[in-house]
């Protein structure tokens, strides 16, 4: 009887060691809010996010306008400005410009910058946002999965995401840790994020 129990425990232990990696729970992607503000209107015309780096947070802040947010991440000061394509801010170095960003009507808008980080295969739950989301990856690679497929954004690149109400799941899909900045234009009167399922 004792030998039977020992063999059974050994078999169970070996079976657990041989489980496919998909059976192992995925770690959550760590998401942190860096900056946000509410505005009553959006800039006229097609919308783009301009991403610029500055020597200091104070210099970025002095260049910030109505539709701009300042944040620090990855050892740098950043200025994120929503507006027409082709602009620039005094004292800043343009890193990326991405758009057009889907426009929508709301009584009040929330502009927000999040930082997303995580080891390879870390992920978010499936969710929606009441507006648009744009991704700028500093290190690693990020996959954005929707019912239409997956978009991969690699280090040094920015891509506009989808419009309001699209179910999505974001994950760290590179071979190194992900560090990304996520830029939002949302309906300020609705929940920031809502759990969802893929159709």
N, C-alpha and C positions, 0 to 999 in steps of 0.2 A: 504494500500500500504506500509506504514512504517513497519507494523508488518510483512508483507511478506518479505521485505528486511532484517529485523533483523533475521528472521528464515533462510533465504537463507545464510546469512553470517555465522550464527552459524553452519549450516550444512557443509558449505565449510571448516570452521576452524576445525570442528571435523573430517572431512574427511582427512585433511592434517595431523592431529595428529595420525590417524590410518593407514597411509600409511605404507606398509611393509618396513623394514629396507633396503632392496635391492634398494628401490627407492631413498634412501638418497645417495648423491654423496660421494664416498670414497675419503679420504684424500690421497695426494701423499706421497709416501715413500721419505724421505729426503736422498739424496745421495751427498756425499762430497768426493772430491779427497784428499788423504793424502800424497801420494808420487808416483813418476813415473820416469822412465828413459828409454832411447832407447838403444838397443844393436843390433849389426849386426849379431850375431849368438846365438844359444841356446846351453846349455850344452849338451854333447853327452849322448846317452843312454836314458832310460826311465826317464821321468820328474816327479818330485814330488815337492810340496811346503813344506818347513820346516818352522814351525811357532815357534818362541822362544821369551820369554820375558826376559828383561834385567833391572837391577836396574836403569839405566839412559839411555837417548838417546845417550850420548857420548860413553858409553860402547858398545851399540848396533852398533853405527857407526864405532867404531874401529874394530869390528868383521865382518863388511860387506865386501863381495867380489864382483866380477864382476856382478853376477846375483842376487844381494840382494838389498832389499829396507828397509829403516828404517822409522817407523812412530810412533806417539804417539796417543793413543786412550784409553778411559776408565781408565785414570789415570795411564797407563803403557806405557813403551817403548817396541816396538816390532821390531824384525828382521824377515823378510820374505825372505827365500833363495830358489831359483829355482835350482834344481840339482838332483843328484841320491838319492835314498832312503838310510837312515841309517846314515846320517851325523850329525854333531853337531858343535856348535860354542863355543869357549872358553868364559866363563863367562855368558853364557846364560842358560836358563831353557827351555827345549823342551816342548812345549804345545801340538803340533799336527804335524803330517806329513800326507799329503794327496796326492793321485795320484793313478795311473798314469794320467798325464795331457795330453790331446790329442796334438800330435805334428803336425805341418804343416810348409810349406815352405813360406817364405816371404823375401823380400830384406832387411827389417829392422823390428825389433820387439819392441813393447812397453810393458814394465812391469809396472803395475800400481796397487796401493792399494786404494780402495774406502772404505768409511764408510757408512753404510746404517742404518737409524734409523726411527722409526715411531711407532705410537700407533697401537693397534690391528686393522686389516682390512685396514690399509694404503697399497698402492700398487703402482707399476710402470705401465706405459703403456706397451703394448706388443712391444717388440723390439728384435733386433739381435745385436751380436758383431762379429767382424772379427777375432775370435780366441776363446780361452777357458777362462772359468770363474770358480773360486773355492770359496766356501763359508765357513766362520768360524763364528759361532754365539756365541756372548758373553752373551747376555740375550734375553729372549723371544724365539720365534720360527719363522722360515722363510719358506715359501712355494715357490717353483720354479715350475711354471706351464708351460708345453709344450704341444704339440698336443698328446704326448704319455702318459700324465697324470701329476701328481704332485709329487714332491720330498719335504719332510719336513725335515728341519735341526733344531735340538733343541739346547739349550744352552750348551756350552762346546764341541760341535761336529763340525767337518769339513767334507765337502763332495765336490768331484769334480763335476763341472757342465757339460754342454754339449759343443760340439765343435763349430766351426765357422758356422755362418749363421742360427742357430736354433732359431726360434721365441720363446720367453719366456716372462713370466710375473712374477715378484717377489712381494711377499706381506708379511706383518707381520701377522702371523696366530696364535700366541699364545694368552694367556690371559693377558700378560703384554707387555710393550713396547719392540720393537725389537732393538737390537744393534748388528750389524754384520760387519765383515770385509770381503771385497770381493777382491780376488786376480786375476789379469788378465794377460794373455799372448796373445797379439794381433798383427795383422799386422799394423805396425806404419804408413803405407801409405794409410790406409783406414779410413773412419770416425769411431770414437770410438763406436758410437751407431747409429742404423738406425731404424726408426719406421717400424713396421711389423704387420702382421695379422696371426692368426692361420689358417692353411689350412682347 
